[in-house]
């Protein structure tokens, strides 16, 4: 999912992890099976362009300006949607979103377009997950797709599924720095200091080789590295200085043909 402006695509602002918030409980009807149920939808994304459009509808969430960050599926058929918003919840959704935007409370609502990394618009995290899974079926050896899948689960509040996705990306490429960063942060949040440090130390080693950093811009790489170092300092402190901040050995010599990326 595309992050708000100023947030690098490789990591998630803690306040942007809207899946951890239950959000409003809305009455939604699954258009795949017709089942109507009540769902906590988490952080609400509000698309400014659609708000300003002349017409938008509630009978199809995708035609409305709203998107739901929390990962949920139909409790009857397990579909990701599409959804219609029941009349009893339309006013509630509008008021909750307006209150969040006016107060600046990003745990309730944020002005942004929900989209995948390539600009494909989505209305729920589960819808994005299904789209990415279809792409993974066509390109199963692409670690970037698994990393994007992990980010969707992470923002949707499913840390267990996010970790599985990041680890799959790392199985395909042990130096995939975006997943090293994200998995390390999630393991740290779970209190698994040793495993978190292994991932974050690997990140420090991996960024020494220019071939591992090609997907990220220099400002993003700086932000990711700063975040990793802050997490390693936290691990060092919480382990009573048993776990070192830096890996035991940071290689100076690179493999033939590779370059060090300075930033």
N, C-alpha and C positions, 0 to 999 in steps of 0.2 A: 504494500500500500504506500502511496506517495505521502511522505511526511509533510507537516506544515513548513512554510518558508523558514529557513534558518536552521532546520533540523537535518543533519546529514542522513542520507538514506540508510547508512549502515547501523544506526542506533536509534533508540526510541526515547524521547523525552519522558521521564517518569510520569509527568502529568498527562502525557499523551497515551499512556497505557490504559485506555478507556475500558478495556475488557475487565479490569479489576473492579470497576465500579458497576454496581448492579443497574443503575440508571432507572428511568421510569418503567413501570410495568404496564405494557400496552396490549390491547386486544388486537391480534393480527390474524388474518385468514390466509392460510397457505393455498395458493392458486393451483398448486400441483394436485392436491387431494381434496381441497375444500374444507379442511379441518380448521376451526377457529379456536385459538388458545391465547393464554396470557403469557407474555414473555418479558423478562428484563432485558432491555436492549443496550444497556451500557451508555457510553459516551455517544452523543448525537453529533454527526457531521452535518453542517448546513451549507449547501452549495449556493453561493451568492448569486451566480448567474441564473440559476433556476428560480431563486426567490424573485428576481427582477423580471422574469419572463411573464408574458401576458397571461398564460394559463398553465396550471399544473394540477395534478389529480392525486387523490388518495386511493383510488381503486387499484393502483399499481405503484408500489414504492419507488420503482425505477423512474417513474414519471413525476415524482415529487422532488423537492429540494433536500430531502432528509436521507441520511444514511446512518446505519447502526454499526458501531465498532465491536460490540461484544459478540463473541462467536456463539451462535445458537442455530439449531435446526428444527424443523417441524417435529413436534413430539409424536405425531401420528405416522408420517411416512418418511421421516428423516431427510426430507428435501431441504435445500438451501433457499427455497422460495420458488417462484416470485411471491411477493406478499401484497395484500391489500390491508389498509389501515381502517379498522372498524370505526364507525361513526362515534362510538362512545369514547374513543381514544384520540380523535383528531385534535380537539381543543387542548387536551392534556399535553399532547406532543408539542403543539405550538407554544403553549405557555412555558413548558419546561425548557424548550430551546431558547426562547426569548429571555427568560430569567438567567440562563447560563451565559448567554452572549453579553447581555447588559452588565452583568456582575463581573465578567471576566473569569468566571469559574470554569476552567478547562476540564474539570471532572464531570461537567454536565453537558456542555456543548462547545463546539469549536467551528469557526467558519473555514471550511475547506472542502475541496472536491475529493471524494473517495475514488481512487484509481489505482490500478496496478502500476508496476514500474514502467510499462510501455505506454501508459496513458489510457488503457482500457478502463472505462468507468464501471464501478460496482456500487451496489447499494447496501450490502452487508459483507462482513468478513467471510462468512460461509460461502457466499457466492464467489468471492475471490479465490477461496480455497479450491472450489470445484474447477474453476477455470485453470488454475495452476496445476492441479492434478492431471488434467487432460493434456497440458503441455508437457508435463513430466513423462506421461505415457509415450509421447512422441519423441522425447529427448531425455531418456532416463539417466544419462551419464553427465548431465549438466548440473554442477554444484550450485550455480547461481540460482536456478529455479528452486532447489531445495531451501536455499537461504531465504529467498523471498517468501516461500511457504512458511518457514519458521517465523518470519516477521509478522505474517498475518495471524498465526496462532498466538504469538506473543502479545500483539496489540489486542487480540480478541480475548485474552485472559486465560488461554490454555497453555500454561507453561510446560506441562508434560509433553504435549504434542509439538510445541516449539523446539524443545530440546532434542526430541527425536529427529526433527527435520534438520536442525543444525548439525547433529552428529552424522546424519546421512550425507550432508554436503561435505563434511570433513573426511568421511570414508572415501569419497570420490577424489578429494584434494585436501591433503592434510595441512596445506598452507593457505587455505582459503580464508583470508584475514577477516572478512565480514562475519563469517560464522565463528571463527575463533573468538572474536570480540563478543559476539552476542551470547554464545554458549558460556563463556567465562563469566559474563555478567549475571546470567541466570543461575549458574552454579553458586556464585558468591551469594546471591540473594537467598538461596536455599541453605546456606551455611556450609556447603561442601568446599572448604577452603583449599584443600590440596588439589582437587580436580579443577577448580577454578583457576588456580595458579598455573597448572600445567597448560591450560588453554591460553592464558594470557602471556605466559612466558613464550609459548610457541609463536604468538602474535609478534612479540618483540623480535624474535629471530627471523620470522618470515618477511617482515617489512624491509629487511636489509637487502632483499633481492627484488630488483625492479619488476621482475616478471610476476610477482605476487601482488603488485599494487596498481596494475594497469586499469582496473575497473573504477578506481576512486580518484577524485580530484585532489590536488594538494591541500586545499582547505579542509576537505573531508578527512583526509589522512591525518592531518594535524589534530582534528577534533577526536577522531577515534583513538589516536595514540595518547592524547591527554587523558581520555576517559580510562584507557587501559592502565596507565601509570597511576591514576588516582585509585583505581580498584586494587592494584598490586600493593600500594601503600596501605590501604585498608586491611588487606589480607595479612601483610607483614605485622601490622599492629595487633590485629585480632588473634593472630597465632603466637603472640608474645615474642615476636621477632624470630620465630623458628623458620618460617617460610621466607626466603629472601625476596627482595623487591625485583631484582633482575635475575635472569637465568644464570646458571653456573658458568656458561660459556656463550658469549655472543660471537659467532664466527666473523672473522675479518675477511678472509679470502672467500670469494664467491665462486660458484661453479663457472666453468669456461663459457664466455659469451654473455654472462649476466653483468648487470651494473648495480651499483648502490644508488638508491634514490634518496637524495638529500632534500630535506624539507624543514 
